[in-house]
Amino acid sequence: MPDIERSAAKAFLPVAGLEWIASDTVMSAELHQIYIDEGTVWVATMDKRCIGFVTTARYKDALHIIELAVEDGHQGHGVGRRLLGTAREYAIEHDIPALTLTTFRDLAFNEHFYHKLGYRTLDESGLPKRLADILEAEIENGLPGNRRCAMHLAL
């Protein structure tokens, strides 16, 4: 999974100011394993090989998408859309009322992609504390706050 995350991050290479993400650290295999053990990770495979995943965490008010990654070369073919659909189905089956995530505002493969799937960008002034805390931690870890947003999909 870390290898897929590194491969997926290549999408940031042509993005001015975000090129560094392509070589940044990724989630450790150990942390991935914790979410796998919780049953909140789904993978996409092709020819018996993993090409993408979505990692989520359950909260009382939402299933939060921590990471969606599709291997370079497989992006733009509906893999991410299908993974998000699986997470959505899980949330519905478990009576979880929403999906949430944080992402970049100004990228076609981030905020605009999620808008197409029905997510709405949340106003910063009314963010739930959990999402505000996530955004704050992202900023502390080097992500540009002016380019980040939280999104919500009511189920």
WOFENKA-V388709 format. One line per field, one symbol per residue. phi: phi as a letter, one per 20 degrees, with the letter a starting at -180 (. if undefined). A space follows every 10 residues. Layout:
BEGIN
phi->???
END
This chain:
BEGIN
phi->.gfffffffg fegeegncgg ffdffdffgf fgfgffffmc cccdcblmcf cabcdccecg eaeeeebccc ggndfndnff fffffffffg fffdlefadc acaefddgec gfffgfenfc fefgfdffgg ffffffffff eoffgfddbd cbcfd
END
